[in-house]
Amino acid sequence: MTLPPMTVKLGILLSGGGTTYANLETAIREGRLPADIAVVVSSKAGVGGIDFALKHSRPLVIAANSAEVTSALRDHGVQWVVMCGWLKYWDPPEPWRGRTINIHPSLLPAHGGKGMYGLRVHQAVVAAGEKTTGCTVHLVSGAYDSGSVLAQVKVAVKPTDTAETLQDRVMAAERALYPQIIAETIARLGSEKKKS
């Protein structure tokens, strides 16, 4: 008899519309991501991600600072943290060090760091005349957009691209990559722990 994959408790951190978070809800529903969302933490009120969390009956916390983020995750028994457009600084403490994952809309280390998010990244890529961009899934540690790279996908930059058209194609790559790498990383860590 084959046992179903272990379901882990995810904490979602978001600061905006929640499209990345919505993608993970879909992946969970379709069985591509064996996880349950224990809590959604937003850095501010009045954003679309909050409405989406409430629609899916997820516990919701508005956290104004790092201490409130950590408290919310601890209170809800979160095992892994996934950033979904989180714009505040939060350096994961134990037990989430090495268990916090982010996706960035460029091929890090290019176009990363404080203030580089969303359309700003794609504007910088187009302004630099680059031929290739993409997205990066990485562990969160220390400075903005630092931490070990888990996976990258390249996206060609077309001569006719605007920041908006480029963003659309990079977001499509993100939707495919992020749930896959989250699931693989959680499974790999689980296997490594069983061996030790």
N, CA, C and O of each residue as an XYZ file, in Angstrom:
784
protein
N       0.852     -1.198      0.000
C       0.000      0.000      0.000
C       0.889      1.249      0.000
O       1.807      1.360      0.813
N       0.617      2.176     -0.903
C       1.389      3.415     -0.998
C       0.719      4.496     -0.161
O      -0.462      4.800     -0.331
N       1.501      5.065      0.745
C       0.966      6.139      1.581
C       0.966      7.452      0.815
O       1.861      7.684      0.002
N      -0.013      8.316      1.052
C      -0.013      9.633      0.391
C       1.167     10.455      0.879
O       1.644     10.242      1.994
N       1.656     11.403      0.059
C       2.770     12.232      0.497
C       2.404     13.050      1.727
O       1.254     13.452      1.904
N       3.398     13.288      2.570
C       3.169     14.058      3.789
C       2.712     15.480      3.443
O       3.271     16.119      2.552
N       1.716     15.954      4.138
C       1.242     17.318      3.961
C       1.899     18.207      5.014
O       1.825     17.921      6.209
N       2.532     19.268      4.571
C       3.183     20.191      5.497
C       2.338     21.449      5.642
O       1.516     21.775      4.785
N       2.566     22.146      6.753
C       1.837     23.385      7.031
C       2.644     24.567      6.517
O       3.752     24.830      6.984
N       2.071     25.274      5.547
C       2.729     26.444      4.956
C       2.221     27.736      5.576
O       1.043     27.872      5.906
N       3.134     28.669      5.721
C       2.770     30.045      6.038
C       3.037     30.883      4.802
O       4.131     30.822      4.241
N       2.068     31.655      4.372
C       2.183     32.499      3.179
C       2.422     33.943      3.624
O       1.677     34.477      4.446
N       3.466     34.572      3.075
C       3.719     35.992      3.331
C       3.448     36.770      2.053
O       4.023     36.460      1.010
N       2.578     37.779      2.116
C       2.271     38.572      0.931
C       2.103     40.039      1.286
O       1.882     40.405      2.440
N       2.216     40.878      0.243
C       2.078     42.321      0.430
C       1.179     42.970     -0.616
O       0.992     44.187     -0.601
N       0.618     42.170     -1.526
C      -0.127     42.776     -2.630
C      -1.329     41.964     -3.071
O      -2.087     41.437     -2.256
N      -1.482     41.877     -4.395
C      -2.677     41.294     -4.985
C      -2.867     39.813     -4.775
O      -3.987     39.313     -4.884
N      -1.797     39.096     -4.476
C      -1.941     37.680     -4.150
C      -1.963     36.729     -5.325
O      -2.421     35.596     -5.177
N      -1.475     37.151     -6.513
C      -1.518     36.240     -7.666
C      -0.600     35.030     -7.469
O      -0.946     33.922     -7.879
N       0.557     35.230     -6.851
C       1.458     34.105     -6.594
C       0.841     33.165     -5.564
O       0.922     31.944     -5.703
N       0.234     33.726     -4.547
C      -0.464     32.924     -3.542
C      -1.613     32.150     -4.191
O      -1.785     30.964     -3.909
N      -2.392     32.789     -5.044
C      -3.513     32.123     -5.720
C      -3.025     30.924     -6.534
O      -3.687     29.888     -6.586
N      -1.872     31.074     -7.163
C      -1.295     29.981     -7.930
C      -0.998     28.775     -7.035
O      -1.186     27.632     -7.453
N      -0.536     29.024     -5.815
C      -0.239     27.926     -4.895
C      -1.522     27.256     -4.396
O      -1.553     26.040     -4.207
N      -2.574     28.043     -4.184
C      -3.871     27.444     -3.814
C      -4.325     26.473     -4.913
O      -4.832     25.390     -4.623
N      -4.137     26.872     -6.173
C      -4.505     26.001     -7.294
C      -3.665     24.730     -7.297
O      -4.192     23.635     -7.495
N      -2.358     24.874     -7.078
C      -1.467     23.711     -7.066
C      -1.830     22.740     -5.938
O      -1.752     21.525     -6.118
N      -2.222     23.265     -4.790
C      -2.645     22.414     -3.675
C      -3.930     21.688     -4.034
O      -4.047     20.481     -3.821
N      -4.889     22.416     -4.574
C      -6.172     21.826     -4.948
C      -6.007     20.726     -6.004
O      -6.728     19.728     -5.983
N      -5.064     20.912     -6.918
C      -4.835     19.934     -7.989
C      -3.903     18.794     -7.572
O      -3.638     17.889     -8.364
N      -3.409     18.835     -6.339
C      -2.562     17.754     -5.846
C      -1.107     17.840     -6.264
O      -0.360     16.876     -6.095
N      -0.686     18.983     -6.810
C       0.709     19.151     -7.236
C       1.603     19.642     -6.107
O       2.829     19.574     -6.203
N       0.993     20.135     -5.045
C       1.746     20.643     -3.896
C       1.124     20.065     -2.631
O       0.070     20.529     -2.195
N       1.768     19.047     -2.031
C       1.198     18.392     -0.852
C       1.378     19.239      0.407
O       2.265     18.989      1.223
N       0.532     20.225      0.540
C       0.655     21.166      1.654
C      -0.715     21.683      2.045
O      -1.685     21.573      1.295
N      -0.766     22.251      3.243
C      -1.958     22.940      3.707
C      -1.525     24.326      4.160
O      -0.496     24.470      4.819
N      -2.290     25.331      3.818
C      -1.933     26.699      4.202
C      -2.468     26.964      5.599
O      -3.676     27.056      5.816
N      -1.534     27.085      6.545
C      -1.903     27.251      7.958
C      -2.269     28.687      8.280
O      -3.116     28.938      9.137
N      -1.625     29.649      7.587
C      -1.914     31.058      7.835
C      -1.408     31.889      6.658
O      -0.398     31.560      6.036
N      -2.115     32.950      6.372
C      -1.674     33.950      5.403
C      -1.349     35.216      6.191
O      -2.188     35.732      6.931
N      -0.118     35.712      6.023
C       0.325     36.917      6.719
C       0.518     38.016      5.682
O       1.272     37.845      4.724
N      -0.155     39.131      5.870
C      -0.018     40.271      4.973
C       0.683     41.412      5.705
O       0.454     41.646      6.892
N       1.542     42.114      4.971
C       2.247     43.248      5.587
C       1.379     44.500      5.658
O       1.748     45.478      6.308
N       0.225     44.471      4.989
C      -0.667     45.629      5.056
C      -2.103     45.212      4.785
O      -2.364     44.170      4.183
N      -3.028     46.048      5.241
C      -4.451     45.801      5.030
C      -4.867     46.314      3.649
O      -4.161     47.108      3.027
N      -6.020     45.847      3.189
C      -6.610     46.392      1.973
C      -6.009     45.920      0.660
O      -6.214     46.558     -0.372
N      -5.267     44.810      0.677
C      -4.696     44.295     -0.573
C      -5.480     43.066     -1.028
O      -6.141     42.407     -0.225
N      -5.398     42.763     -2.332
C      -6.178     41.677     -2.910
C      -5.889     40.310     -2.330
O      -6.772     39.454     -2.273
N      -4.650     40.101     -1.898
C      -4.300     38.811     -1.326
C      -5.113     38.477     -0.089
O      -5.381     37.308      0.187
N      -5.506     39.502      0.656
C      -6.324     39.297      1.844
C      -7.695     38.764      1.451
O      -8.196     37.819      2.061
N      -8.301     39.370      0.432
C      -9.614     38.915     -0.032
C      -9.555     37.457     -0.469
O     -10.474     36.682     -0.201
N      -8.473     37.090     -1.143
C      -8.330     35.725     -1.624
C      -8.190     34.755     -0.456
O      -8.753     33.661     -0.488
N      -7.448     35.144      0.568
C      -7.286     34.296      1.751
C      -8.628     34.081      2.450
O      -8.951     32.964      2.854
N      -9.402     35.148      2.590
C     -10.709     35.044      3.230
C     -11.657     34.187      2.404
O     -12.447     33.423      2.960
N     -11.586     34.307      1.087
C     -12.423     33.499      0.196
C     -12.147     32.006      0.387
O     -13.050     31.179      0.263
N     -10.887     31.670      0.692
C     -10.507     30.271      0.894
C     -10.494     29.873      2.372
O      -9.973     28.818      2.736
N     -11.073     30.726      3.216
C     -11.208     30.453      4.654
C      -9.865     30.162      5.330
O      -9.778     29.311      6.215
N      -8.825     30.876      4.905
C      -7.506     30.727      5.528
C      -7.377     31.702      6.692
O      -7.827     32.844      6.599
N      -6.763     31.257      7.790
C      -6.463     32.205      8.865
C      -5.614     33.354      8.334
O      -4.703     33.139      7.533
N      -5.906     34.562      8.772
C      -5.249     35.749      8.236
C      -4.723     36.628      9.362
O      -5.412     36.868     10.353
N      -3.486     37.106      9.194
C      -2.881     38.004     10.172
C      -2.265     39.184      9.421
O      -1.581     38.988      8.416
N      -2.500     40.396      9.897
C      -1.810     41.573      9.380
C      -0.626     41.816     10.317
O      -0.805     42.018     11.518
N       0.578     41.793      9.758
C       1.786     41.924     10.579
C       2.559     43.164     10.177
O       2.972     43.297      9.024
N       2.756     44.070     11.118
C       3.419     45.342     10.832
C       4.936     45.265     10.945
O       5.641     46.142     10.445
N       5.447     44.219     11.599
C       6.896     44.125     11.780
C       7.332     42.667     11.866
O       6.497     41.763     11.895
N       8.648     42.442     11.905
C       9.195     41.086     11.898
C       8.736     40.263     13.089
O       8.456     39.073     12.949
N       8.655     40.887     14.265
C       8.228     40.157     15.464
C       6.803     39.630     15.307
O       6.498     38.519     15.740
N       5.932     40.427     14.687
C       4.542     39.998     14.480
C       4.465     38.884     13.446
O       3.624     37.993     13.564
N       5.332     38.921     12.431
C       5.379     37.833     11.444
C       5.755     36.533     12.147
O       5.070     35.520     12.008
N       6.837     36.571     12.894
C       7.328     35.382     13.589
C       6.280     34.833     14.543
O       6.087     33.619     14.624
N       5.606     35.710     15.260
C       4.568     35.296     16.197
C       3.410     34.612     15.480
O       2.913     33.586     15.945
N       2.977     35.172     14.351
C       1.865     34.586     13.592
C       2.219     33.187     13.094
O       1.399     32.272     13.166
N       3.437     33.026     12.592
C       3.863     31.723     12.088
C       3.929     30.703     13.219
O       3.497     29.561     13.058
N       4.466     31.112     14.357
C       4.576     30.208     15.509
C       3.189     29.822     16.025
O       2.936     28.655     16.323
N       2.302     30.795     16.128
C       0.955     30.538     16.662
C       0.168     29.553     15.804
O      -0.714     28.859     16.309
N       0.482     29.487     14.508
C      -0.272     28.615     13.602
C       0.489     27.340     13.226
O       0.086     26.625     12.308
N       1.575     27.059     13.923
C       2.292     25.805     13.711
C       2.901     25.644     12.332
O       2.964     24.534     11.805
N       3.351     26.741     11.746
C       3.894     26.713     10.382
C       5.230     25.969     10.346
O       6.105     26.189     11.183
N       5.365     25.069      9.340
C       6.605     24.306      9.153
C       7.500     24.911      8.064
O       8.725     24.901      8.181
N       6.885     25.428      7.023
C       7.599     26.068      5.908
C       6.957     27.408      5.612
O       5.743     27.566      5.747
N       7.770     28.377      5.205
C       7.275     29.709      4.857
C       7.522     29.948      3.373
O       8.605     29.669      2.858
N       6.505     30.467      2.694
C       6.601     30.757      1.269
C       6.251     32.224      1.045
O       5.157     32.671      1.392
N       7.181     32.958      0.469
C       6.942     34.374      0.172
C       6.243     34.506     -1.179
O       6.664     33.919     -2.176
N       5.177     35.282     -1.187
C       4.360     35.468     -2.397
C       4.181     36.965     -2.648
O       3.086     37.504     -2.485
N       5.263     37.627     -3.043
C       5.205     39.072     -3.220
C       5.336     39.812     -1.904
O       4.723     40.864     -1.720
N       6.124     39.278     -0.992
C       6.372     39.905      0.315
C       7.409     40.999      0.149
O       8.496     40.737     -0.365
N       7.105     42.213      0.566
C       7.979     43.362      0.320
C       8.691     43.892      1.559
O       9.492     44.820      1.455
N       8.418     43.327      2.716
C       9.077     43.771      3.951
C      10.299     42.899      4.237
O      10.397     41.769      3.757
N      11.216     43.435      5.018
C      12.386     42.638      5.395
C      12.022     41.711      6.545
O      11.502     42.155      7.568
N      12.296     40.423      6.375
C      12.123     39.428      7.431
C      13.185     38.358      7.224
O      13.125     37.594      6.261
N      14.146     38.305      8.120
C      15.201     37.297      8.046
C      14.745     36.115      8.888
O      14.629     36.241     10.107
N      14.482     34.969      8.268
C      13.862     33.861      9.001
C      14.702     33.380     10.193
O      15.869     33.022     10.036
N      14.096     33.378     11.376
C      14.772     32.777     12.529
C      14.509     31.265     12.536
O      13.740     30.765     11.715
N      15.136     30.555     13.445
C      14.778     29.145     13.641
C      13.323     29.081     14.092
O      12.904     29.957     14.848
N      12.538     28.108     13.678
C      12.898     26.942     12.879
C      12.734     27.119     11.372
O      12.749     26.134     10.633
N      12.577     28.369     10.902
C      12.302     28.575      9.473
C      13.539     28.942      8.668
O      13.442     29.187      7.466
N      14.702     28.983      9.315
C      15.941     29.200      8.570
C      16.203     27.955      7.728
O      16.272     26.848      8.262
N      16.347     28.129      6.422
C      16.481     26.982      5.525
C      15.153     26.363      5.144
O      15.109     25.356      4.438
N      14.053     26.975      5.617
C      12.708     26.488      5.319
C      11.807     27.633      4.845
O      10.584     27.561      4.960
N      12.427     28.684      4.311
C      11.679     29.826      3.778
C      12.093     30.022      2.333
O      13.279     30.145      2.029
N      11.102     30.050      1.436
C      11.353     30.063     -0.006
C      10.731     31.317     -0.623
O       9.653     31.751     -0.219
N      11.424     31.889     -1.605
C      10.934     33.070     -2.318
C      11.128     32.868     -3.817
O      11.981     32.090     -4.243
N      10.336     33.570     -4.605
C      10.556     33.620     -6.052
C      10.753     35.075     -6.450
O      10.024     35.961     -6.004
N      11.763     35.309     -7.307
C      12.092     36.668     -7.745
C      12.024     36.716     -9.269
O      12.449     35.767     -9.928
N      11.493     37.813     -9.850
C      11.282     37.875    -11.296
C      12.506     38.300    -12.114
O      12.397     39.137    -13.010
N      13.659     37.727    -11.806
C      14.847     37.912    -12.637
C      15.784     36.742    -12.373
O      15.531     35.913    -11.499
N      16.864     36.686    -13.137
C      17.875     35.658    -12.915
C      18.882     36.211    -11.904
O      19.884     36.824    -12.275
N      18.597     35.983    -10.637
C      19.497     36.489     -9.597
C      20.909     35.951     -9.804
O      21.079     34.811    -10.236
N      21.931     36.768     -9.499
C      21.871     38.012     -8.714
C      21.507     39.257     -9.517
O      21.434     40.344     -8.944
N      21.278     39.136    -10.822
C      20.921     40.318    -11.623
C      19.565     40.876    -11.175
O      18.613     40.125    -10.960
N      19.496     42.174    -11.041
C      18.251     42.902    -10.766
C      17.561     42.440     -9.482
O      16.338     42.310     -9.433
N      18.363     42.195     -8.448
C      17.820     41.855     -7.141
C      18.165     42.939     -6.141
O      18.801     43.935     -6.486
N      17.744     42.743     -4.903
C      18.069     43.682     -3.837
C      16.901     44.540     -3.423
O      15.818     44.458     -4.003
N      17.121     45.360     -2.423
C      16.069     46.210     -1.872
C      15.485     47.115     -2.950
O      16.215     47.745     -3.715
N      14.163     47.168     -2.996
C      13.468     48.026     -3.949
C      13.274     47.429     -5.329
O      12.602     48.021     -6.174
N      13.858     46.258     -5.567
C      13.713     45.612     -6.875
C      12.633     44.539     -6.787
O      12.878     43.422     -6.330
N      11.438     44.902     -7.232
C      10.315     43.970     -7.218
C       9.336     44.356     -8.310
O       9.332     45.492     -8.784
N       8.503     43.398     -8.704
C       7.436     43.651     -9.659
C       7.912     44.292    -10.951
O       8.940     43.907    -11.508
N       7.152     45.277    -11.421
C       7.422     45.913    -12.705
C       8.784     46.608    -12.740
O       9.380     46.752    -13.807
N       9.270     47.035    -11.586
C      10.585     47.706    -11.532
C      11.683     46.803    -12.097
O      12.584     47.271    -12.794
N      11.601     45.517    -11.795
C      12.618     44.573    -12.281
C      12.578     44.499    -13.803
O      13.622     44.557    -14.452
N      11.400     44.374    -14.370
C      11.268     44.242    -15.821
C      11.646     45.544    -16.537
O      12.200     45.515    -17.636
N      11.345     46.682    -15.909
C      11.777     47.963    -16.476
C      13.298     48.028    -16.547
O      13.858     48.523    -17.525
N      13.961     47.531    -15.514
C      15.429     47.540    -15.485
C      16.011     46.616    -16.545
O      17.016     46.947    -17.174
N      15.386     45.457    -16.747
C      15.860     44.503    -17.759
C      15.741     45.114    -19.153
O      16.681     45.053    -19.945
N      14.576     45.704    -19.449
C      14.357     46.315    -20.767
C      15.313     47.493    -20.973
O      15.897     47.635    -22.047
N      15.476     48.338    -19.947
C      16.359     49.505    -20.052
C      17.811     49.096    -20.287
O      18.560     49.815    -20.948
N      18.207     47.947    -19.749
C      19.587     47.469    -19.906
C      19.823     46.792    -21.249
O      20.956     46.449    -21.586
N      18.746     46.599    -22.022
C      18.878     45.963    -23.330
C      19.267     44.492    -23.260
O      19.911     43.974    -24.171
N      18.881     43.828    -22.192
C      19.249     42.429    -22.029
C      18.463     41.528    -22.973
O      17.329     41.834    -23.344
N      19.074     40.425    -23.353
C      18.451     39.468    -24.278
C      17.722     38.358    -23.535
O      16.832     37.709    -24.085
N      18.109     38.144    -22.273
C      17.527     37.054    -21.489
C      17.261     37.522    -20.061
O      18.064     38.240    -19.464
N      16.116     37.099    -19.530
C      15.791     37.303    -18.128
C      15.176     36.005    -17.643
O      15.481     34.941    -18.182
N      14.319     36.068    -16.637
C      13.692     34.846    -16.143
C      13.218     35.008    -14.722
O      12.859     36.104    -14.295
N      13.219     33.897    -13.983
C      12.820     33.936    -12.582
C      13.686     32.977    -11.781
O      14.235     32.013    -12.315
N      13.796     33.258    -10.503
C      14.665     32.502     -9.596
C      13.896     32.123     -8.343
O      13.272     32.973     -7.709
N      13.940     30.845     -7.987
C      13.427     30.388     -6.699
C      14.637     30.185     -5.790
O      15.601     29.516     -6.161
N      14.571     30.771     -4.599
C      15.725     30.682     -3.705
C      15.288     30.588     -2.247
O      14.175     30.972     -1.887
N      16.184     30.072     -1.425
C      15.960     30.099      0.013
C      16.210     31.522      0.506
O      17.047     32.235     -0.046
N      15.493     31.928      1.529
C      15.611     33.284      2.063
C      16.576     33.280      3.245
O      16.417     32.519      4.199
N      17.574     34.146      3.155
C      18.557     34.250      4.228
C      19.259     35.594      4.128
O      19.802     35.936      3.078
N      19.252     36.352      5.209
C      19.996     37.600      5.241
C      19.408     38.690      4.374
O      18.223     39.008      4.481
N      20.242     39.268      3.506
C      19.857     40.426      2.704
C      18.760     40.080      1.698
O      18.518     38.911      1.398
N      18.105     41.119      1.186
C      17.070     40.932      0.166
C      17.612     40.113     -1.006
O      18.713     40.364     -1.496
N      16.816     39.121     -1.452
C      17.110     38.319     -2.648
C      18.445     37.592     -2.566
O      19.066     37.304     -3.589
N      18.879     37.301     -1.358
C      20.066     36.472     -1.183
C      19.600     35.084     -0.754
O      18.398     34.828     -0.685
N      20.527     34.199     -0.469
C      20.171     32.839     -0.104
C      20.411     31.912     -1.278
O      20.487     32.356     -2.424
N      20.531     30.633     -0.996
C      20.868     29.632     -2.018
C      19.809     29.570     -3.105
O      18.613     29.537     -2.817
N      20.252     29.555     -4.355
C      19.349     29.415     -5.498
C      18.928     27.957     -5.616
O      19.771     27.060     -5.630
N      17.631     27.725     -5.701
C      17.081     26.380     -5.860
C      16.818     26.048     -7.321
O      17.000     24.903     -7.736
N      16.394     27.031     -8.106
C      16.103     26.805     -9.525
C      15.931     28.134    -10.239
O      15.537     29.134     -9.638
N      16.233     28.129    -11.529
C      16.002     29.296    -12.385
C      15.424     28.836    -13.714
O      15.727     27.742    -14.188
N      14.596     29.672    -14.306
C      14.083     29.447    -15.655
C      14.360     30.702    -16.471
O      14.083     31.817    -16.029
N      14.908     30.509    -17.666
C      15.210     31.654    -18.531
C      14.016     32.000    -19.409
O      13.266     31.125    -19.842
N      13.857     33.297    -19.663
C      12.818     33.820    -20.551
C      13.499     34.795    -21.500
O      14.203     35.704    -21.062
N      13.290     34.607    -22.798
C      13.894     35.494    -23.789
C      13.244     36.870    -23.737
O      12.036     36.993    -23.534
N      14.062     37.902    -23.924
C      13.556     39.270    -24.020
C      13.453     39.613    -25.499
O      14.449     39.577    -26.222
N      12.253     39.943    -25.944
C      12.034     40.272    -27.360
C      12.357     41.741    -27.622
O      12.192     42.577    -26.734
N      12.811     42.061    -28.821
C      13.121     43.458    -29.149
C      11.927     44.397    -28.967
O      12.092     45.587    -28.699
N      10.721     43.839    -29.119
C       9.504     44.662    -29.012
C       8.939     44.709    -27.592
O       7.914     45.350    -27.361
N       9.585     44.048    -26.648
C       9.041     43.970    -25.289
C       8.982     45.318    -24.594
O       9.884     46.147    -24.711
N       7.880     45.508    -23.862
C       7.794     46.553    -22.846
C       7.946     45.844    -21.506
O       7.949     44.614    -21.452
N       8.069     46.597    -20.445
C       8.139     45.973    -19.121
C       6.901     45.128    -18.851
O       6.984     44.072    -18.224
N       5.751     45.602    -19.330
C       4.484     44.896    -19.088
C       4.409     43.577    -19.845
O       4.007     42.562    -19.276
N       4.791     43.575    -21.123
C       4.718     42.325    -21.891
C       5.734     41.314    -21.377
O       5.468     40.113    -21.348
N       6.890     41.805    -20.974
C       7.905     40.921    -20.415
C       7.428     40.339    -19.084
O       7.627     39.156    -18.807
N       6.805     41.173    -18.273
C       6.285     40.707    -16.991
C       5.291     39.568    -17.182
O       5.309     38.601    -16.420
N       4.428     39.666    -18.183
C       3.437     38.614    -18.429
C       4.101     37.268    -18.679
O       3.650     36.247    -18.159
N       5.172     37.256    -19.474
C       5.833     35.988    -19.797
C       6.638     35.449    -18.624
O       6.696     34.238    -18.409
N       7.257     36.344    -17.869
C       7.999     35.895    -16.685
C       7.028     35.338    -15.647
O       7.331     34.338    -14.996
N       5.879     35.965    -15.485
C       4.891     35.467    -14.522
C       4.379     34.090    -14.918
O       4.109     33.260    -14.050
N       4.243     33.832    -16.217
C       3.829     32.502    -16.676
C       4.885     31.464    -16.287
O       4.547     30.357    -15.867
N       6.160     31.825    -16.428
C       7.244     30.922    -16.018
C       7.212     30.700    -14.514
O       7.439     29.584    -14.047
N       6.930     31.751    -13.751
C       6.849     31.642    -12.295
C       5.732     30.684    -11.877
O       5.916     29.864    -10.977
N       4.577     30.790    -12.531
C       3.442     29.937    -12.160
C       3.771     28.457    -12.322
O       3.322     27.630    -11.528
N       4.550     28.120    -13.341
C       4.933     26.725    -13.540
C       6.022     26.297    -12.561
O       5.975     25.191    -12.022
N       6.998     27.164    -12.331
C       8.180     26.788    -11.557
C       7.953     26.742    -10.052
O       8.403     25.805     -9.393
N       7.270     27.726     -9.500
C       7.245     27.899     -8.040
C       6.639     26.706     -7.290
O       7.292     26.166     -6.397
N       5.413     26.277     -7.621
C       4.865     25.134     -6.864
C       5.696     23.868     -7.023
O       5.813     23.075     -6.089
N       6.268     23.681     -8.204
C       7.096     22.493     -8.457
C       8.316     22.481     -7.546
O       8.617     21.464     -6.921
N       9.019     23.612     -7.470
C      10.248     23.669     -6.672
C       9.946     23.641     -5.177
O      10.713     23.068     -4.404
N       8.842     24.251     -4.761
C       8.444     24.165     -3.348
C       8.234     22.694     -2.975
O       8.765     22.224     -1.969
N       7.455     21.970     -3.793
C       7.174     20.561     -3.515
C       8.453     19.731     -3.507
O       8.641     18.893     -2.625
N       9.339     19.958     -4.485
C      10.585     19.192     -4.573
C      11.507     19.485     -3.381
O      12.143     18.575     -2.850
N      11.575     20.735     -2.970
C      12.454     21.110     -1.863
C      11.965     20.513     -0.557
O      12.764     20.005      0.230
N      10.667     20.566     -0.316
C      10.104     19.972      0.899
C      10.325     18.459      0.902
O      10.691     17.885      1.928
N      10.102     17.816     -0.244
C      10.291     16.364     -0.334
C      11.751     15.984     -0.120
O      12.047     14.998      0.555
N      12.661     16.765     -0.694
C      14.091     16.456     -0.569
C      14.548     16.606      0.884
O      15.299     15.771      1.386
N      14.104     17.655      1.551
C      14.499     17.845      2.942
C      13.951     16.718      3.797
O      14.638     16.223      4.690
N      12.704     16.304      3.527
C      12.110     15.199      4.269
C      12.903     13.914      4.095
O      13.100     13.172      5.058
N      13.366     13.638      2.860
C      14.147     12.445      2.589
C      15.498     12.503      3.296
O      15.965     11.504      3.841
N      16.119     13.678      3.283
C      17.412     13.829      3.940
C      17.292     13.632      5.451
O      18.183     13.064      6.083
N      16.175     14.109      6.029
C      15.999     13.957      7.473
C      15.772     12.498      7.842
O      16.219     12.049      8.898
N      15.066     11.734      6.962
C      14.819     10.324      7.254
C      16.106      9.527      7.248
O      16.251      8.571      8.009
N      17.062      9.920      6.376
C      18.329      9.202      6.283
C      19.229      9.472      7.471
O      20.022      8.610      7.849
N      19.124     10.649      8.067
C      20.039     11.016      9.156
C      19.617     10.421     10.495
O      20.285     10.638     11.506
